[in-house]
Amino acid sequence: MIVENLKTPYYAVIFTTIVTENLDGYKETAERMEELAKLQKGYLGIESARSEVGITVSYWQDLEAIIAWKNNLEHIEARNLGRQKWYKQYQLRICKVEREYDFKN
């Protein structure tokens, strides 16, 4: 699903991953993190595609909301599990979105 109707400016956190072979508990944890993120003040939405390279983009009202999410205790635990168990590599990028446009057919 594509997140729509966001009002610029806002922030995008782009999380790109390459996973290991051991994905026990990964799907459940990813779903829990999405549920938990939705409860955070300043959360605006999420888009995700997972294949050989996984890309998840979450949208936030401001940098303070992103920092609060980073410091969420359950999110810290999930991040640690990811480093220990699920990820070969990941890259996180934080971007300010100043302009957007869309197309629908």
C-alpha positions as CSV (number, residue, x, y, z in Angstrom):
1,M,0.0,0.0,0.0
2,I,1.3,3.5,-0.8
3,V,0.9,6.1,1.9
4,E,-1.0,9.1,0.6
5,N,-2.1,12.6,1.7
6,L,1.1,13.5,3.6
7,K,1.6,17.2,4.0
8,T,5.2,18.4,3.2
9,P,7.6,18.9,4.8
10,Y,7.9,15.6,6.6
11,Y,10.6,13.0,7.1
12,A,11.2,9.6,5.6
13,V,13.4,6.9,7.3
14,I,14.6,4.5,4.6
15,F,15.7,1.1,6.0
16,T,17.4,-1.1,3.5
17,T,18.4,-4.7,4.5
18,I,20.0,-7.9,3.3
19,V,18.9,-10.7,5.6
20,T,20.6,-13.9,6.7
21,E,19.2,-17.4,6.1
22,N,17.9,-17.6,9.7
23,L,14.6,-15.7,9.7
24,D,13.0,-17.4,12.7
25,G,10.7,-14.8,14.3
26,Y,11.6,-12.1,11.8
27,K,8.2,-11.7,10.2
28,E,6.4,-11.5,13.6
29,T,8.9,-9.0,14.9
30,A,8.6,-6.8,11.7
31,E,4.8,-6.8,12.1
32,R,5.1,-5.9,15.8
33,M,7.4,-3.0,15.0
34,E,4.9,-1.7,12.5
35,E,2.1,-1.9,15.0
36,L,4.3,-0.2,17.7
37,A,5.5,2.5,15.3
38,K,1.8,3.4,14.5
39,L,1.4,4.2,18.2
40,Q,4.3,6.7,18.3
41,K,3.6,10.4,18.3
42,G,4.5,11.9,14.9
43,Y,4.1,8.6,12.9
44,L,2.6,9.2,9.5
45,G,2.8,5.8,7.6
46,I,4.9,3.0,6.3
47,E,5.7,1.2,3.0
48,S,7.7,-2.0,2.7
49,A,8.9,-4.4,0.1
50,R,10.9,-7.5,1.1
51,S,12.8,-9.7,-1.3
52,E,16.6,-10.2,-1.8
53,V,16.9,-6.6,-0.7
54,G,14.3,-5.4,1.8
55,I,13.3,-1.7,1.8
56,T,11.0,-0.2,4.4
57,V,10.2,3.5,4.4
58,S,8.5,5.0,7.4
59,Y,7.2,8.6,7.5
60,W,7.4,10.9,10.4
61,Q,6.3,14.4,11.3
62,D,9.7,15.6,12.6
63,L,13.2,14.5,13.8
64,E,12.0,14.4,17.4
65,A,9.5,11.7,16.5
66,I,12.2,9.7,14.8
67,I,14.5,9.9,17.8
68,A,11.6,8.9,20.1
69,W,11.0,5.8,17.9
70,K,14.7,5.0,17.9
71,N,14.7,5.1,21.7
72,N,11.6,3.0,22.2
73,L,12.7,0.0,24.3
74,E,10.9,-2.7,22.3
75,H,12.4,-1.2,19.1
76,I,15.9,-1.3,20.7
77,E,15.4,-5.0,21.5
78,A,14.2,-5.7,17.9
79,R,17.2,-3.8,16.5
80,N,19.6,-5.9,18.7
81,L,17.9,-9.1,17.5
82,G,18.3,-8.0,13.9
83,R,22.0,-7.4,14.4
84,Q,22.6,-10.7,16.1
85,K,20.3,-12.9,14.0
86,W,18.6,-11.6,10.9
87,Y,20.7,-9.0,9.1
88,K,23.8,-9.5,7.0
89,Q,23.8,-5.8,6.4
90,Y,21.5,-2.8,6.7
91,Q,21.6,0.9,5.8
92,L,19.4,3.6,7.4
93,R,18.8,7.0,5.8
94,I,16.8,9.9,7.1
95,C,15.5,12.4,4.6
96,K,13.4,15.5,4.7
97,V,10.7,15.4,2.1
98,E,10.0,18.9,0.8
99,R,8.0,18.0,-2.4
100,E,6.1,15.1,-3.7
101,Y,3.7,14.2,-6.5
102,D,1.8,11.1,-7.6
103,F,0.1,9.4,-10.4
104,K,-3.0,7.1,-10.5
105,N,-4.4,5.3,-13.5
